[in-house]
């Protein structure tokens, strides 16, 4: 069987990606925003640095990439309200 050649173009998500880590002290949300992203979600992330009572976007930790940017938002875990699925 012949093998397909791997594409040389980079794997870039066309939509925002979100990662969440809820720890004992801090809850962290990492958001990848592609450069081509537009709309309410991007505006919500970039238009402020404070979210709720304890959420803070770490502007100094923003990572600018060729195809987008990564943003980190931290919250105090003790102040995060969890959903009860019962």
PyMOL commands that place a pseudoatom at each C-alpha (Angstrom):
pseudoatom trace, name=CA, resn=UNK, resi=1, chain=A, elem=C, hetatm=0, pos=[0.000, 0.000, 0.000]
pseudoatom trace, name=CA, resn=UNK, resi=2, chain=A, elem=C, hetatm=0, pos=[1.230, 3.460, -0.849]
pseudoatom trace, name=CA, resn=UNK, resi=3, chain=A, elem=C, hetatm=0, pos=[1.440, 5.914, 2.021]
pseudoatom trace, name=CA, resn=UNK, resi=4, chain=A, elem=C, hetatm=0, pos=[0.003, 9.397, 1.738]
pseudoatom trace, name=CA, resn=UNK, resi=5, chain=A, elem=C, hetatm=0, pos=[2.479, 12.223, 1.988]
pseudoatom trace, name=CA, resn=UNK, resi=6, chain=A, elem=C, hetatm=0, pos=[2.028, 14.364, 5.067]
pseudoatom trace, name=CA, resn=UNK, resi=7, chain=A, elem=C, hetatm=0, pos=[0.775, 17.860, 4.373]
pseudoatom trace, name=CA, resn=UNK, resi=8, chain=A, elem=C, hetatm=0, pos=[3.372, 20.564, 4.970]
pseudoatom trace, name=CA, resn=UNK, resi=9, chain=A, elem=C, hetatm=0, pos=[0.808, 23.154, 5.976]
pseudoatom trace, name=CA, resn=UNK, resi=10, chain=A, elem=C, hetatm=0, pos=[0.499, 23.739, 9.741]
pseudoatom trace, name=CA, resn=UNK, resi=11, chain=A, elem=C, hetatm=0, pos=[-2.442, 22.392, 11.703]
pseudoatom trace, name=CA, resn=UNK, resi=12, chain=A, elem=C, hetatm=0, pos=[-4.341, 25.514, 12.703]
pseudoatom trace, name=CA, resn=UNK, resi=13, chain=A, elem=C, hetatm=0, pos=[-7.773, 25.508, 14.269]
pseudoatom trace, name=CA, resn=UNK, resi=14, chain=A, elem=C, hetatm=0, pos=[-10.208, 27.779, 12.413]
pseudoatom trace, name=CA, resn=UNK, resi=15, chain=A, elem=C, hetatm=0, pos=[-12.170, 28.314, 15.629]
pseudoatom trace, name=CA, resn=UNK, resi=16, chain=A, elem=C, hetatm=0, pos=[-11.317, 29.288, 19.208]
pseudoatom trace, name=CA, resn=UNK, resi=17, chain=A, elem=C, hetatm=0, pos=[-10.182, 26.495, 21.533]
pseudoatom trace, name=CA, resn=UNK, resi=18, chain=A, elem=C, hetatm=0, pos=[-10.708, 26.449, 25.304]
pseudoatom trace, name=CA, resn=UNK, resi=19, chain=A, elem=C, hetatm=0, pos=[-8.906, 24.456, 28.004]
pseudoatom trace, name=CA, resn=UNK, resi=20, chain=A, elem=C, hetatm=0, pos=[-9.964, 24.435, 31.656]
pseudoatom trace, name=CA, resn=UNK, resi=21, chain=A, elem=C, hetatm=0, pos=[-8.027, 23.327, 34.755]
pseudoatom trace, name=CA, resn=UNK, resi=22, chain=A, elem=C, hetatm=0, pos=[-9.870, 23.485, 38.072]
pseudoatom trace, name=CA, resn=UNK, resi=23, chain=A, elem=C, hetatm=0, pos=[-7.383, 23.062, 40.894]
pseudoatom trace, name=CA, resn=UNK, resi=24, chain=A, elem=C, hetatm=0, pos=[-7.503, 23.431, 44.651]
pseudoatom trace, name=CA, resn=UNK, resi=25, chain=A, elem=C, hetatm=0, pos=[-6.725, 27.157, 44.710]
pseudoatom trace, name=CA, resn=UNK, resi=26, chain=A, elem=C, hetatm=0, pos=[-7.069, 28.418, 41.146]
pseudoatom trace, name=CA, resn=UNK, resi=27, chain=A, elem=C, hetatm=0, pos=[-9.269, 27.614, 38.190]
pseudoatom trace, name=CA, resn=UNK, resi=28, chain=A, elem=C, hetatm=0, pos=[-7.495, 28.424, 34.938]
pseudoatom trace, name=CA, resn=UNK, resi=29, chain=A, elem=C, hetatm=0, pos=[-9.049, 28.926, 31.520]
pseudoatom trace, name=CA, resn=UNK, resi=30, chain=A, elem=C, hetatm=0, pos=[-6.729, 28.959, 28.507]
pseudoatom trace, name=CA, resn=UNK, resi=31, chain=A, elem=C, hetatm=0, pos=[-8.210, 30.357, 25.300]
pseudoatom trace, name=CA, resn=UNK, resi=32, chain=A, elem=C, hetatm=0, pos=[-6.679, 30.086, 21.820]
pseudoatom trace, name=CA, resn=UNK, resi=33, chain=A, elem=C, hetatm=0, pos=[-8.045, 32.766, 19.477]
pseudoatom trace, name=CA, resn=UNK, resi=34, chain=A, elem=C, hetatm=0, pos=[-7.166, 32.368, 15.784]
pseudoatom trace, name=CA, resn=UNK, resi=35, chain=A, elem=C, hetatm=0, pos=[-6.363, 35.653, 14.039]
pseudoatom trace, name=CA, resn=UNK, resi=36, chain=A, elem=C, hetatm=0, pos=[-9.416, 35.202, 11.800]
pseudoatom trace, name=CA, resn=UNK, resi=37, chain=A, elem=C, hetatm=0, pos=[-11.773, 34.957, 14.780]
pseudoatom trace, name=CA, resn=UNK, resi=38, chain=A, elem=C, hetatm=0, pos=[-14.394, 37.676, 15.040]
pseudoatom trace, name=CA, resn=UNK, resi=39, chain=A, elem=C, hetatm=0, pos=[-17.622, 38.171, 16.892]
pseudoatom trace, name=CA, resn=UNK, resi=40, chain=A, elem=C, hetatm=0, pos=[-18.969, 38.290, 20.419]
pseudoatom trace, name=CA, resn=UNK, resi=41, chain=A, elem=C, hetatm=0, pos=[-16.686, 35.608, 21.907]
pseudoatom trace, name=CA, resn=UNK, resi=42, chain=A, elem=C, hetatm=0, pos=[-13.477, 37.348, 20.806]
pseudoatom trace, name=CA, resn=UNK, resi=43, chain=A, elem=C, hetatm=0, pos=[-14.866, 40.706, 21.905]
pseudoatom trace, name=CA, resn=UNK, resi=44, chain=A, elem=C, hetatm=0, pos=[-15.778, 39.240, 25.307]
pseudoatom trace, name=CA, resn=UNK, resi=45, chain=A, elem=C, hetatm=0, pos=[-12.283, 37.822, 25.869]
pseudoatom trace, name=CA, resn=UNK, resi=46, chain=A, elem=C, hetatm=0, pos=[-10.296, 40.835, 24.638]
pseudoatom trace, name=CA, resn=UNK, resi=47, chain=A, elem=C, hetatm=0, pos=[-12.476, 43.752, 25.768]
pseudoatom trace, name=CA, resn=UNK, resi=48, chain=A, elem=C, hetatm=0, pos=[-11.799, 43.246, 29.473]
pseudoatom trace, name=CA, resn=UNK, resi=49, chain=A, elem=C, hetatm=0, pos=[-9.213, 41.948, 31.916]
pseudoatom trace, name=CA, resn=UNK, resi=50, chain=A, elem=C, hetatm=0, pos=[-11.633, 41.231, 34.806]
pseudoatom trace, name=CA, resn=UNK, resi=51, chain=A, elem=C, hetatm=0, pos=[-14.335, 38.536, 34.793]
pseudoatom trace, name=CA, resn=UNK, resi=52, chain=A, elem=C, hetatm=0, pos=[-16.823, 38.313, 37.631]
pseudoatom trace, name=CA, resn=UNK, resi=53, chain=A, elem=C, hetatm=0, pos=[-15.514, 38.888, 41.164]
pseudoatom trace, name=CA, resn=UNK, resi=54, chain=A, elem=C, hetatm=0, pos=[-12.185, 37.018, 40.967]
pseudoatom trace, name=CA, resn=UNK, resi=55, chain=A, elem=C, hetatm=0, pos=[-11.425, 36.337, 37.297]
pseudoatom trace, name=CA, resn=UNK, resi=56, chain=A, elem=C, hetatm=0, pos=[-8.354, 38.035, 35.832]
pseudoatom trace, name=CA, resn=UNK, resi=57, chain=A, elem=C, hetatm=0, pos=[-6.950, 37.758, 32.297]
pseudoatom trace, name=CA, resn=UNK, resi=58, chain=A, elem=C, hetatm=0, pos=[-3.173, 37.671, 32.586]
pseudoatom trace, name=CA, resn=UNK, resi=59, chain=A, elem=C, hetatm=0, pos=[-2.264, 40.181, 29.861]
pseudoatom trace, name=CA, resn=UNK, resi=60, chain=A, elem=C, hetatm=0, pos=[1.474, 39.754, 30.580]
pseudoatom trace, name=CA, resn=UNK, resi=61, chain=A, elem=C, hetatm=0, pos=[1.191, 36.004, 29.871]
pseudoatom trace, name=CA, resn=UNK, resi=62, chain=A, elem=C, hetatm=0, pos=[-0.519, 36.425, 26.487]
pseudoatom trace, name=CA, resn=UNK, resi=63, chain=A, elem=C, hetatm=0, pos=[1.292, 34.467, 23.777]
pseudoatom trace, name=CA, resn=UNK, resi=64, chain=A, elem=C, hetatm=0, pos=[1.172, 35.839, 20.246]
pseudoatom trace, name=CA, resn=UNK, resi=65, chain=A, elem=C, hetatm=0, pos=[1.562, 33.197, 17.556]
pseudoatom trace, name=CA, resn=UNK, resi=66, chain=A, elem=C, hetatm=0, pos=[1.721, 33.326, 13.770]
pseudoatom trace, name=CA, resn=UNK, resi=67, chain=A, elem=C, hetatm=0, pos=[-1.906, 32.223, 13.368]
pseudoatom trace, name=CA, resn=UNK, resi=68, chain=A, elem=C, hetatm=0, pos=[-3.468, 33.441, 16.622]
pseudoatom trace, name=CA, resn=UNK, resi=69, chain=A, elem=C, hetatm=0, pos=[-2.944, 34.157, 20.301]
pseudoatom trace, name=CA, resn=UNK, resi=70, chain=A, elem=C, hetatm=0, pos=[-3.264, 32.352, 23.638]
pseudoatom trace, name=CA, resn=UNK, resi=71, chain=A, elem=C, hetatm=0, pos=[-4.893, 34.024, 26.650]
pseudoatom trace, name=CA, resn=UNK, resi=72, chain=A, elem=C, hetatm=0, pos=[-4.935, 32.849, 30.271]
pseudoatom trace, name=CA, resn=UNK, resi=73, chain=A, elem=C, hetatm=0, pos=[-7.731, 33.705, 32.689]
pseudoatom trace, name=CA, resn=UNK, resi=74, chain=A, elem=C, hetatm=0, pos=[-7.461, 32.753, 36.373]
pseudoatom trace, name=CA, resn=UNK, resi=75, chain=A, elem=C, hetatm=0, pos=[-10.219, 32.492, 39.000]
pseudoatom trace, name=CA, resn=UNK, resi=76, chain=A, elem=C, hetatm=0, pos=[-10.171, 31.554, 42.671]
pseudoatom trace, name=CA, resn=UNK, resi=77, chain=A, elem=C, hetatm=0, pos=[-11.505, 27.977, 42.832]
pseudoatom trace, name=CA, resn=UNK, resi=78, chain=A, elem=C, hetatm=0, pos=[-13.252, 28.663, 46.111]
pseudoatom trace, name=CA, resn=UNK, resi=79, chain=A, elem=C, hetatm=0, pos=[-15.405, 31.296, 44.380]
pseudoatom trace, name=CA, resn=UNK, resi=80, chain=A, elem=C, hetatm=0, pos=[-16.335, 29.197, 41.310]
pseudoatom trace, name=CA, resn=UNK, resi=81, chain=A, elem=C, hetatm=0, pos=[-19.898, 27.897, 41.432]
pseudoatom trace, name=CA, resn=UNK, resi=82, chain=A, elem=C, hetatm=0, pos=[-20.099, 24.325, 40.162]
pseudoatom trace, name=CA, resn=UNK, resi=83, chain=A, elem=C, hetatm=0, pos=[-23.051, 22.917, 38.272]
pseudoatom trace, name=CA, resn=UNK, resi=84, chain=A, elem=C, hetatm=0, pos=[-24.909, 20.175, 40.079]
pseudoatom trace, name=CA, resn=UNK, resi=85, chain=A, elem=C, hetatm=0, pos=[-25.925, 17.461, 37.613]
pseudoatom trace, name=CA, resn=UNK, resi=86, chain=A, elem=C, hetatm=0, pos=[-28.233, 15.617, 40.053]
for i in range(1, 86): cmd.bond("trace and resi %d" % i, "trace and resi %d" % (i + 1))
show_as sticks, trace
zoom trace
